[in-house]
Amino acid sequence: MTMPFSPLYLTESVLKIGSGTPTDFAGEISGARLVPSSSSATWKGLKRGSVFSAGGLATWVLTVNLGQDHELATSLSNYLYDNEGETVPFTLEPIAGGTGFSGVVVVQAAEIGGDVDQFGTASVSMPCKGKPERTAPAGA
């Protein structure tokens, strides 16, 4: 039996960050990823077959690629700069209205500046507090 499959193709996404009424910063980003990182350990004894392996739970990071805007007070660039170190909720819907993922991140400031004759871009990685939760699509 072949399972139906439809790979993720990003065109319209949602990225909301902040407490209260969170702001959707999707218009200011070119990419967002929840990246797991796990560790494993292996111990091997001197006797053949004496091998033990274990793996831990992943830690998660929300990585965001953004266009810099330090002139607009409500921009993502300024939000990250002004709230560095704060713990805030987020929601990422890779496909707007589809399955989402929500959790809490520690805000990190993004790069400032860039190269001549280029748009100012930045990438920021914000550690998540635990594993993000999967949320059902709107209307599901």
Secondary structure, DSSP 8 states (H G I E B T S, - for coil): ----------SS-EEEESSSS-EE-GGGEEEEEEEEE--EEEEE-SSTT-EEEEE---EEEEEEEEE--SSSTTSHHHHHHHTTT-EEEEEEESSTTS-EEEEEEE---------TTS--EEEEEEEBSS--EEE--TT-
